[in-house]
Amino acid sequence: MARITTLVDTGLYQYETKAGVVRFMATTKHHRQYVRKFGFPTISKARQWRQSRIGCIADDRLFPEIKAQRDEIERQAEIERQAEIERQQRPTISSYGDIFIKAKEGSGLKFTTIRRYQSILDTHLKPVWGMIPLADIDRAKVRELVAALNDKGLKPKSIKNVLLCISSLYSDAIEDGHVQHNPALRPSKLIKTAKRSEDVVAFTYEEECRVLQTAKDKCPHYFPFILLLFRTGLREGEAVALRPEDLDLQIRQLWVQRNFTAGRMSDTPKSRQKRQVDLSRDLADCLRDCLTIREAEAMLGDTQPSEWLFTTPGGEMIRSNNFRERVWKPLLKAAGLPYRWIHSTRHTYASRLIMSQANIVYVQNQLGHSSIKTTVDNYVHWMKESKRDSVLEVDRLIGQNLGAGCTPGCTPEAVNMGTIENKGEKWGE
């Protein structure tokens, strides 16, 4: 083994081999480690090597494999940095969902719709798609989500609400320039929704009478409110939000201008269209008596009547949950009827109109549906029933002056009563 004997110059050493031959060694420092090179025959060659190594160190070329490894680490770090920048530029379902909700809150969308969107995001979308970028959600993933929700036992209407939320979210994302497609368009293609009329439950005429009579006996304070639900088909929130000035009892009409739902008052009904609703004679008389009694009680008590048409016995606004648990459920039980939600009074009113063959456009206007399709989809069953045993529409053509061959005065009533006189020639003459 070589034995170092003399330091000749900075980083240069002279030593003798075992054979007694003089040789030189050059050394330098790289990353806190000494690098040595033995066997130089002359000091000039050792110095030349050392100077070249110092130059390589300055250029980071001393150990190519170390440099390649370090370059690979730096390259991977740059890839991760670029991926993070790209992720920030490509929002996920979770991050954009929060932006979507805030945008809807500032757009004037109804509070109940915003609350439903928030619930859908928290319950169905974020747990499954939360960290997936918006652009990575395609039609196939939406189908998988629909299948998963169906396996969980969600009703078709609930699944459709999820799809509508996704579609609305992606519509905003397209406007913001994050994506170019909406994977939840045409939800009817993704799920077969049941006919609405199959889910519509109404009271029979006998059941309606029992409910009203029981209300008059057991909870007379709420009788006018319940009668109005049965006689107008108003949504519960619309009825709660009525004020006395919304009534015109002379012409038996009321204006539906507000809606109270989820603890909030909206200055428009659900369909956002204010509407006039006709009042039946018994309802108009009942409301007239109710207002008279309330004004008399306010005068006796030297107080101001409530601004709301219907209140609790304590004069407070009627709250949906409180009314359902303390009034509606006990009322149906006392009437000997199974529980039905309060909205069934609306279906009952609609079914009465349709079975009496009221014009479907009139039914739509009374109920405040945004389109006639909603009315038809909901109540097609009763529309079919109302046509049974009725005069065929083609019979209305009899006696109308449609051109040659029409006999003046030939009306359906005259034909049925057999009063048409044959003033012309006999058949065949």
Secondary structure by P-SEA (a helix, b strand, c coil): cccccccccccbbbbccccbbbbbbbbbbcccbbbbbcccccaaaaaaaaaaaaaaaaaccccaaaaaaaaaaaaaaaaaaaaaaaaaacccaaaaaaaaaaaaaaccccaaaaaaaaaaaaccccccccccccccccaaaaaaaaaaaaaacccaaaaaaaaaaaaaaaaaaaaacccccccccccccccccccccccbbbbcaaaaaaaaaaaacccccaaaaaaaaaaccccaaaaaacccccccccccccccccccccccccccccccccbbbbbcaaaaaaaaaaaaaaaaaaaaaccccccccccccccccccaaaaaaccaaaaaaaacccccccaaaaaaaaaaaaaacccaaaaaaaaccccaaaaaaacaaaaaaaaccccccccccccccccccccccccaaaaaacccccccccccc
